[in-house]
């Protein structure tokens, strides 16, 4: 997956998490990403928001 898509999904996950949705792992899994892409998204989230635990 292209990195711009990873950043978009990561930002969407953070927005949903900040909006009060369930835990972050459930949010990431709701996008039905491949294992490699999900890892990239989780890494991007950890980089942007280290205060959020996955």
N, CA, C and O atoms as a Maestro MAE file, in Angstrom:
{
 s_m_m2io_version
 :::
 2.0.0
}

f_m_ct {
 s_m_title
 :::
 protein
 m_atom[216] {
  # First column is atom index #
  i_m_mmod_type
  r_m_x_coord
  r_m_y_coord
  r_m_z_coord
  i_m_residue_number
  s_m_chain_name
  s_m_pdb_residue_name
  s_m_pdb_atom_name
  i_m_atomic_number
  :::
  1 25 0.846 -1.169 0.000 1 A "UNK " " N  " 7
  2 3 0.000 0.000 0.000 1 A "UNK " " CA " 6
  3 2 0.898 1.241 0.000 1 A "UNK " " C  " 6
  4 15 1.940 1.275 0.654 1 A "UNK " " O  " 8
  5 25 0.474 2.233 -0.733 2 A "UNK " " N  " 7
  6 3 1.236 3.479 -0.810 2 A "UNK " " CA " 6
  7 2 1.217 4.180 0.553 2 A "UNK " " C  " 6
  8 15 0.231 4.102 1.286 2 A "UNK " " O  " 8
  9 25 2.309 4.859 0.879 3 A "UNK " " N  " 7
  10 3 2.432 5.491 2.185 3 A "UNK " " CA " 6
  11 2 1.382 6.583 2.413 3 A "UNK " " C  " 6
  12 15 0.969 6.813 3.549 3 A "UNK " " O  " 8
  13 25 0.954 7.248 1.356 4 A "UNK " " N  " 7
  14 3 -0.078 8.271 1.576 4 A "UNK " " CA " 6
  15 2 -1.378 7.621 2.036 4 A "UNK " " C  " 6
  16 15 -2.116 8.212 2.824 4 A "UNK " " O  " 8
  17 25 -1.670 6.415 1.557 5 A "UNK " " N  " 7
  18 3 -2.866 5.699 2.002 5 A "UNK " " CA " 6
  19 2 -2.719 5.254 3.452 5 A "UNK " " C  " 6
  20 15 -3.673 5.316 4.229 5 A "UNK " " O  " 8
  21 25 -1.521 4.807 3.810 6 A "UNK " " N  " 7
  22 3 -1.253 4.416 5.195 6 A "UNK " " CA " 6
  23 2 -1.500 5.605 6.121 6 A "UNK " " C  " 6
  24 15 -2.138 5.458 7.163 6 A "UNK " " O  " 8
  25 25 -0.998 6.785 5.745 7 A "UNK " " N  " 7
  26 3 -1.177 7.984 6.563 7 A "UNK " " CA " 6
  27 2 -2.658 8.365 6.673 7 A "UNK " " C  " 6
  28 15 -3.114 8.769 7.743 7 A "UNK " " O  " 8
  29 25 -3.400 8.241 5.585 8 A "UNK " " N  " 7
  30 3 -4.827 8.566 5.614 8 A "UNK " " CA " 6
  31 2 -5.567 7.633 6.562 8 A "UNK " " C  " 6
  32 15 -6.365 8.088 7.382 8 A "UNK " " O  " 8
  33 25 -5.316 6.346 6.459 9 A "UNK " " N  " 7
  34 3 -5.994 5.381 7.325 9 A "UNK " " CA " 6
  35 2 -5.577 5.575 8.775 9 A "UNK " " C  " 6
  36 15 -6.412 5.491 9.676 9 A "UNK " " O  " 8
  37 25 -4.295 5.833 9.009 10 A "UNK " " N  " 7
  38 3 -3.816 6.073 10.377 10 A "UNK " " CA " 6
  39 2 -4.508 7.296 10.973 10 A "UNK " " C  " 6
  40 15 -4.940 7.264 12.125 10 A "UNK " " O  " 8
  41 25 -4.613 8.362 10.201 11 A "UNK " " N  " 7
  42 3 -5.294 9.564 10.685 11 A "UNK " " CA " 6
  43 2 -6.770 9.293 10.951 11 A "UNK " " C  " 6
  44 15 -7.329 9.800 11.924 11 A "UNK " " O  " 8
  45 25 -7.399 8.504 10.099 12 A "UNK " " N  " 7
  46 3 -8.804 8.148 10.304 12 A "UNK " " CA " 6
  47 2 -8.971 7.330 11.584 12 A "UNK " " C  " 6
  48 15 -9.920 7.539 12.340 12 A "UNK " " O  " 8
  49 25 -8.059 6.412 11.821 13 A "UNK " " N  " 7
  50 3 -8.111 5.599 13.044 13 A "UNK " " CA " 6
  51 2 -7.956 6.472 14.284 13 A "UNK " " C  " 6
  52 15 -8.676 6.290 15.266 13 A "UNK " " O  " 8
  53 25 -7.025 7.415 14.246 14 A "UNK " " N  " 7
  54 3 -6.812 8.314 15.375 14 A "UNK " " CA " 6
  55 2 -8.047 9.164 15.620 14 A "UNK " " C  " 6
  56 15 -8.446 9.369 16.766 14 A "UNK " " O  " 8
  57 25 -8.653 9.661 14.549 15 A "UNK " " N  " 7
  58 3 -9.863 10.470 14.680 15 A "UNK " " CA " 6
  59 2 -10.993 9.662 15.301 15 A "UNK " " C  " 6
  60 15 -11.694 10.151 16.188 15 A "UNK " " O  " 8
  61 25 -11.171 8.438 14.844 16 A "UNK " " N  " 7
  62 3 -12.219 7.586 15.396 16 A "UNK " " CA " 6
  63 2 -11.947 7.272 16.860 16 A "UNK " " C  " 6
  64 15 -12.866 7.266 17.678 16 A "UNK " " O  " 8
  65 25 -10.685 7.009 17.191 17 A "UNK " " N  " 7
  66 3 -10.306 6.710 18.579 17 A "UNK " " CA " 6
  67 2 -10.572 7.923 19.472 17 A "UNK " " C  " 6
  68 15 -11.132 7.786 20.560 17 A "UNK " " O  " 8
  69 25 -10.172 9.097 19.014 18 A "UNK " " N  " 7
  70 3 -10.400 10.326 19.783 18 A "UNK " " CA " 6
  71 2 -11.887 10.631 19.910 18 A "UNK " " C  " 6
  72 15 -12.308 11.293 20.859 18 A "UNK " " O  " 8
  73 25 -12.669 10.159 18.975 19 A "UNK " " N  " 7
  74 3 -14.115 10.359 19.011 19 A "UNK " " CA " 6
  75 2 -14.838 9.437 19.978 19 A "UNK " " C  " 6
  76 15 -16.049 9.553 20.162 19 A "UNK " " O  " 8
  77 25 -14.098 8.519 20.599 20 A "UNK " " N  " 7
  78 3 -14.694 7.663 21.618 20 A "UNK " " CA " 6
  79 2 -15.026 6.258 21.164 20 A "UNK " " C  " 6
  80 15 -15.644 5.499 21.910 20 A "UNK " " O  " 8
  81 25 -14.632 5.899 19.966 21 A "UNK " " N  " 7
  82 3 -14.893 4.526 19.526 21 A "UNK " " CA " 6
  83 2 -14.036 3.549 20.317 21 A "UNK " " C  " 6
  84 15 -13.111 3.949 21.024 21 A "UNK " " O  " 8
  85 25 -14.344 2.299 20.193 22 A "UNK " " N  " 7
  86 3 -13.685 1.214 20.936 22 A "UNK " " CA " 6
  87 2 -12.161 1.313 20.886 22 A "UNK " " C  " 6
  88 15 -11.617 2.353 20.515 22 A "UNK " " O  " 8
  89 25 -11.483 0.246 21.254 23 A "UNK " " N  " 7
  90 3 -10.022 0.317 21.288 23 A "UNK " " CA " 6
  91 2 -9.435 0.389 19.885 23 A "UNK " " C  " 6
  92 15 -10.084 0.033 18.902 23 A "UNK " " O  " 8
  93 25 -8.216 0.847 19.816 24 A "UNK " " N  " 7
  94 3 -7.592 1.147 18.533 24 A "UNK " " CA " 6
  95 2 -7.387 -0.094 17.671 24 A "UNK " " C  " 6
  96 15 -7.503 -0.016 16.447 24 A "UNK " " O  " 8
  97 25 -7.090 -1.214 18.274 25 A "UNK " " N  " 7
  98 3 -6.883 -2.433 17.499 25 A "UNK " " CA " 6
  99 2 -8.152 -2.824 16.749 25 A "UNK " " C  " 6
  100 15 -8.087 -3.246 15.595 25 A "UNK " " O  " 8
  101 25 -9.295 -2.688 17.395 26 A "UNK " " N  " 7
  102 3 -10.566 -2.976 16.714 26 A "UNK " " CA " 6
  103 2 -10.808 -2.018 15.551 26 A "UNK " " C  " 6
  104 15 -11.322 -2.412 14.505 26 A "UNK " " O  " 8
  105 25 -10.432 -0.763 15.746 27 A "UNK " " N  " 7
  106 3 -10.616 0.235 14.685 27 A "UNK " " CA " 6
  107 2 -9.741 -0.109 13.481 27 A "UNK " " C  " 6
  108 15 -10.214 -0.086 12.345 27 A "UNK " " O  " 8
  109 25 -8.468 -0.428 13.725 28 A "UNK " " N  " 7
  110 3 -7.563 -0.790 12.627 28 A "UNK " " CA " 6
  111 2 -8.079 -2.040 11.919 28 A "UNK " " C  " 6
  112 15 -8.066 -2.105 10.689 28 A "UNK " " O  " 8
  113 25 -8.530 -3.027 12.683 29 A "UNK " " N  " 7
  114 3 -9.025 -4.265 12.081 29 A "UNK " " CA " 6
  115 2 -10.298 -4.058 11.266 29 A "UNK " " C  " 6
  116 15 -10.610 -4.866 10.391 29 A "UNK " " O  " 8
  117 25 -11.030 -2.989 11.543 30 A "UNK " " N  " 7
  118 3 -12.270 -2.748 10.805 30 A "UNK " " CA " 6
  119 2 -12.008 -2.360 9.347 30 A "UNK " " C  " 6
  120 15 -12.929 -2.377 8.530 30 A "UNK " " O  " 8
  121 25 -10.771 -2.013 9.018 31 A "UNK " " N  " 7
  122 3 -10.429 -1.644 7.651 31 A "UNK " " CA " 6
  123 2 -10.046 -2.852 6.784 31 A "UNK " " C  " 6
  124 15 -9.759 -2.687 5.599 31 A "UNK " " O  " 8
  125 25 -10.040 -4.048 7.352 32 A "UNK " " N  " 7
  126 3 -9.752 -5.279 6.608 32 A "UNK " " CA " 6
  127 2 -8.464 -5.183 5.791 32 A "UNK " " C  " 6
  128 15 -8.444 -5.478 4.595 32 A "UNK " " O  " 8
  129 25 -7.405 -4.770 6.453 33 A "UNK " " N  " 7
  130 3 -6.106 -4.625 5.798 33 A "UNK " " CA " 6
  131 2 -5.344 -5.937 5.847 33 A "UNK " " C  " 6
  132 15 -5.601 -6.791 6.696 33 A "UNK " " O  " 8
  133 25 -4.408 -6.085 4.928 34 A "UNK " " N  " 7
  134 3 -3.514 -7.241 5.014 34 A "UNK " " CA " 6
  135 2 -2.649 -7.068 6.261 34 A "UNK " " C  " 6
  136 15 -2.580 -5.976 6.824 34 A "UNK " " O  " 8
  137 25 -2.003 -8.125 6.682 35 A "UNK " " N  " 7
  138 3 -1.165 -8.086 7.875 35 A "UNK " " CA " 6
  139 2 -0.061 -7.047 7.736 35 A "UNK " " C  " 6
  140 15 0.207 -6.291 8.669 35 A "UNK " " O  " 8
  141 25 0.575 -7.010 6.578 36 A "UNK " " N  " 7
  142 3 1.650 -6.042 6.347 36 A "UNK " " CA " 6
  143 2 1.134 -4.604 6.384 36 A "UNK " " C  " 6
  144 15 1.765 -3.731 6.980 36 A "UNK " " O  " 8
  145 25 -0.001 -4.362 5.754 37 A "UNK " " N  " 7
  146 3 -0.560 -3.009 5.737 37 A "UNK " " CA " 6
  147 2 -1.024 -2.583 7.129 37 A "UNK " " C  " 6
  148 15 -0.846 -1.429 7.519 37 A "UNK " " O  " 8
  149 25 -1.618 -3.515 7.877 38 A "UNK " " N  " 7
  150 3 -2.044 -3.194 9.241 38 A "UNK " " CA " 6
  151 2 -0.849 -2.836 10.115 38 A "UNK " " C  " 6
  152 15 -0.938 -1.945 10.961 38 A "UNK " " O  " 8
  153 25 0.260 -3.523 9.914 39 A "UNK " " N  " 7
  154 3 1.479 -3.218 10.665 39 A "UNK " " CA " 6
  155 2 1.979 -1.820 10.318 39 A "UNK " " C  " 6
  156 15 2.405 -1.074 11.201 39 A "UNK " " O  " 8
  157 25 1.928 -1.464 9.042 40 A "UNK " " N  " 7
  158 3 2.336 -0.118 8.636 40 A "UNK " " CA " 6
  159 2 1.441 0.950 9.272 40 A "UNK " " C  " 6
  160 15 1.932 1.982 9.727 40 A "UNK " " O  " 8
  161 25 0.142 0.702 9.302 41 A "UNK " " N  " 7
  162 3 -0.794 1.657 9.891 41 A "UNK " " CA " 6
  163 2 -0.533 1.788 11.391 41 A "UNK " " C  " 6
  164 15 -0.517 2.900 11.917 41 A "UNK " " O  " 8
  165 25 -0.331 0.678 12.078 42 A "UNK " " N  " 7
  166 3 -0.051 0.725 13.518 42 A "UNK " " CA " 6
  167 2 1.240 1.470 13.804 42 A "UNK " " C  " 6
  168 15 1.320 2.227 14.770 42 A "UNK " " O  " 8
  169 25 2.248 1.262 12.973 43 A "UNK " " N  " 7
  170 3 3.513 1.970 13.144 43 A "UNK " " CA " 6
  171 2 3.328 3.463 12.934 43 A "UNK " " C  " 6
  172 15 3.887 4.271 13.675 43 A "UNK " " O  " 8
  173 25 2.554 3.830 11.938 44 A "UNK " " N  " 7
  174 3 2.279 5.252 11.674 44 A "UNK " " CA " 6
  175 2 1.526 5.877 12.843 44 A "UNK " " C  " 6
  176 15 1.817 7.009 13.233 44 A "UNK " " O  " 8
  177 25 0.565 5.154 13.403 45 A "UNK " " N  " 7
  178 3 -0.184 5.653 14.557 45 A "UNK " " CA " 6
  179 2 0.756 5.848 15.748 45 A "UNK " " C  " 6
  180 15 0.703 6.873 16.427 45 A "UNK " " O  " 8
  181 25 1.612 4.862 15.994 46 A "UNK " " N  " 7
  182 3 2.562 4.954 17.113 46 A "UNK " " CA " 6
  183 2 3.529 6.123 16.929 46 A "UNK " " C  " 6
  184 15 3.954 6.734 17.909 46 A "UNK " " O  " 8
  185 25 3.877 6.434 15.689 47 A "UNK " " N  " 7
  186 3 4.767 7.551 15.416 47 A "UNK " " CA " 6
  187 2 4.070 8.887 15.676 47 A "UNK " " C  " 6
  188 15 4.641 9.798 16.276 47 A "UNK " " O  " 8
  189 25 2.822 8.980 15.209 48 A "UNK " " N  " 7
  190 3 2.079 10.235 15.349 48 A "UNK " " CA " 6
  191 2 1.587 10.459 16.771 48 A "UNK " " C  " 6
  192 15 1.614 11.582 17.275 48 A "UNK " " O  " 8
  193 25 1.141 9.394 17.411 49 A "UNK " " N  " 7
  194 3 0.541 9.508 18.739 49 A "UNK " " CA " 6
  195 2 1.096 8.431 19.663 49 A "UNK " " C  " 6
  196 15 0.431 7.424 19.904 49 A "UNK " " O  " 8
  197 25 2.298 8.628 20.179 50 A "UNK " " N  " 7
  198 3 2.891 7.617 21.079 50 A "UNK " " CA " 6
  199 2 2.124 7.430 22.379 50 A "UNK " " C  " 6
  200 15 2.345 6.452 23.093 50 A "UNK " " O  " 8
  201 25 1.224 8.358 22.697 51 A "UNK " " N  " 7
  202 3 0.423 8.233 23.920 51 A "UNK " " CA " 6
  203 2 -0.678 7.187 23.790 51 A "UNK " " C  " 6
  204 15 -1.234 6.754 24.799 51 A "UNK " " O  " 8
  205 25 -1.000 6.777 22.573 52 A "UNK " " N  " 7
  206 3 -2.027 5.761 22.340 52 A "UNK " " CA " 6
  207 2 -1.371 4.387 22.308 52 A "UNK " " C  " 6
  208 15 -0.423 4.166 21.555 52 A "UNK " " O  " 8
  209 25 -1.874 3.468 23.120 53 A "UNK " " N  " 7
  210 3 -1.347 2.106 23.096 53 A "UNK " " CA " 6
  211 2 -2.211 1.243 22.204 53 A "UNK " " C  " 6
  212 15 -3.438 1.347 22.201 53 A "UNK " " O  " 8
  213 25 -1.548 0.393 21.450 54 A "UNK " " N  " 7
  214 3 -2.282 -0.486 20.524 54 A "UNK " " CA " 6
  215 2 -2.347 -1.871 21.114 54 A "UNK " " C  " 6
  216 15 -2.919 -2.775 20.505 54 A "UNK " " O  " 8
  :::
 }
 m_bond[215] {
  # First column is bond index #
  i_m_from
  i_m_to
  i_m_order
  :::
  1 1 2 1
  2 2 3 1
  3 3 4 2
  4 3 5 1
  5 5 6 1
  6 6 7 1
  7 7 8 2
  8 7 9 1
  9 9 10 1
  10 10 11 1
  11 11 12 2
  12 11 13 1
  13 13 14 1
  14 14 15 1
  15 15 16 2
  16 15 17 1
  17 17 18 1
  18 18 19 1
  19 19 20 2
  20 19 21 1
  21 21 22 1
  22 22 23 1
  23 23 24 2
  24 23 25 1
  25 25 26 1
  26 26 27 1
  27 27 28 2
  28 27 29 1
  29 29 30 1
  30 30 31 1
  31 31 32 2
  32 31 33 1
  33 33 34 1
  34 34 35 1
  35 35 36 2
  36 35 37 1
  37 37 38 1
  38 38 39 1
  39 39 40 2
  40 39 41 1
  41 41 42 1
  42 42 43 1
  43 43 44 2
  44 43 45 1
  45 45 46 1
  46 46 47 1
  47 47 48 2
  48 47 49 1
  49 49 50 1
  50 50 51 1
  51 51 52 2
  52 51 53 1
  53 53 54 1
  54 54 55 1
  55 55 56 2
  56 55 57 1
  57 57 58 1
  58 58 59 1
  59 59 60 2
  60 59 61 1
  61 61 62 1
  62 62 63 1
  63 63 64 2
  64 63 65 1
  65 65 66 1
  66 66 67 1
  67 67 68 2
  68 67 69 1
  69 69 70 1
  70 70 71 1
  71 71 72 2
  72 71 73 1
  73 73 74 1
  74 74 75 1
  75 75 76 2
  76 75 77 1
  77 77 78 1
  78 78 79 1
  79 79 80 2
  80 79 81 1
  81 81 82 1
  82 82 83 1
  83 83 84 2
  84 83 85 1
  85 85 86 1
  86 86 87 1
  87 87 88 2
  88 87 89 1
  89 89 90 1
  90 90 91 1
  91 91 92 2
  92 91 93 1
  93 93 94 1
  94 94 95 1
  95 95 96 2
  96 95 97 1
  97 97 98 1
  98 98 99 1
  99 99 100 2
  100 99 101 1
  101 101 102 1
  102 102 103 1
  103 103 104 2
  104 103 105 1
  105 105 106 1
  106 106 107 1
  107 107 108 2
  108 107 109 1
  109 109 110 1
  110 110 111 1
  111 111 112 2
  112 111 113 1
  113 113 114 1
  114 114 115 1
  115 115 116 2
  116 115 117 1
  117 117 118 1
  118 118 119 1
  119 119 120 2
  120 119 121 1
  121 121 122 1
  122 122 123 1
  123 123 124 2
  124 123 125 1
  125 125 126 1
  126 126 127 1
  127 127 128 2
  128 127 129 1
  129 129 130 1
  130 130 131 1
  131 131 132 2
  132 131 133 1
  133 133 134 1
  134 134 135 1
  135 135 136 2
  136 135 137 1
  137 137 138 1
  138 138 139 1
  139 139 140 2
  140 139 141 1
  141 141 142 1
  142 142 143 1
  143 143 144 2
  144 143 145 1
  145 145 146 1
  146 146 147 1
  147 147 148 2
  148 147 149 1
  149 149 150 1
  150 150 151 1
  151 151 152 2
  152 151 153 1
  153 153 154 1
  154 154 155 1
  155 155 156 2
  156 155 157 1
  157 157 158 1
  158 158 159 1
  159 159 160 2
  160 159 161 1
  161 161 162 1
  162 162 163 1
  163 163 164 2
  164 163 165 1
  165 165 166 1
  166 166 167 1
  167 167 168 2
  168 167 169 1
  169 169 170 1
  170 170 171 1
  171 171 172 2
  172 171 173 1
  173 173 174 1
  174 174 175 1
  175 175 176 2
  176 175 177 1
  177 177 178 1
  178 178 179 1
  179 179 180 2
  180 179 181 1
  181 181 182 1
  182 182 183 1
  183 183 184 2
  184 183 185 1
  185 185 186 1
  186 186 187 1
  187 187 188 2
  188 187 189 1
  189 189 190 1
  190 190 191 1
  191 191 192 2
  192 191 193 1
  193 193 194 1
  194 194 195 1
  195 195 196 2
  196 195 197 1
  197 197 198 1
  198 198 199 1
  199 199 200 2
  200 199 201 1
  201 201 202 1
  202 202 203 1
  203 203 204 2
  204 203 205 1
  205 205 206 1
  206 206 207 1
  207 207 208 2
  208 207 209 1
  209 209 210 1
  210 210 211 1
  211 211 212 2
  212 211 213 1
  213 213 214 1
  214 214 215 1
  215 215 216 2
  :::
 }
}
